[in-house]
Amino acid sequence: MADKDNKFEDNVPGKFYVDKECIACDACIMAAPDHFDMDEDDGHAFVKKQPEGEEENEACQEALESCPVEAIGDDGL
């Protein structure tokens, strides 16, 4: 389970975040490319845009569920 105290600083503020357990597998980017991006220099994903509306929220939830190391969190804001 993701730890909000261990999240990357490049996540935009909001409900979803990626923490430092990320292994840069691209699963989140494939599930929600408008919302997740990869820091190629440091080798980790991060949330670049929080979802707006139910469809975008579902895409981010799919990304969370597809993460093999549970590095994506949902603060439920």
N, C-alpha and C positions, 0 to 999 in steps of 0.2 A: 504494500500500500504506500502511495506517495506521501511524502512528509513536507508539509507547507513550510516548515522551518529550514528545509534543505533545498528550496527551489532556486532555479537559476534567476539571476537578476534581470536577464533580458526578456523574461516573460512580461507581457503587458499586464497591467493590473486587472483583476477580475476573477471570475469563477474558476476557470481552468488554469493549470500551470504544469510545468515539467520540472521534476526535481533531479538531483545529481546522480540518481541511479540510472539515468538514460544511457543506453548503449549505442545510440545513433543508428538504429535499425531501419528507419524511414517508415515504419508502419503507420505512425500518426499522420505523416505527411501524405501518404497514399490515401488514408481515410478522410482527411480533412485538409486538403492542400491550401485552402484559403485562410486557414487558421493556425497552422503549424509550419515552422521553417527550421532549417538546420544551420547551426553555427559551424561552418566547415573548418574554421581554425581550431576550435576547441573540441569539436566532435560531439555535439549534443543538439537535441531538438529543443525548441521553445515555442511558446504561444505568441504568435505575432498579431493576432486579432481575436478578440473575444466574440462569441456567437451573438447574433441578433436574430431573434425569432426561433421558432420551434425546429425548422428544417436545419438551420445551422447548428443549433444545440444538439440535435440528433447526430450530426456528423462528428461533432467534438466528442460526444458520448461514445460513438463507435470507435474513435481514435483511442479513447481511454481504455475501452474494453479490448482493443487489439494489441495494446502494449505488452510485450512478453515479460517485462520486468516490473510492471506496475509503477512506472515512473511518472504517470500522468495523474494529477489530482484534480478533484472537484470540491471546491470550498462550499458549494451550494448557496452562493450569494444570491 
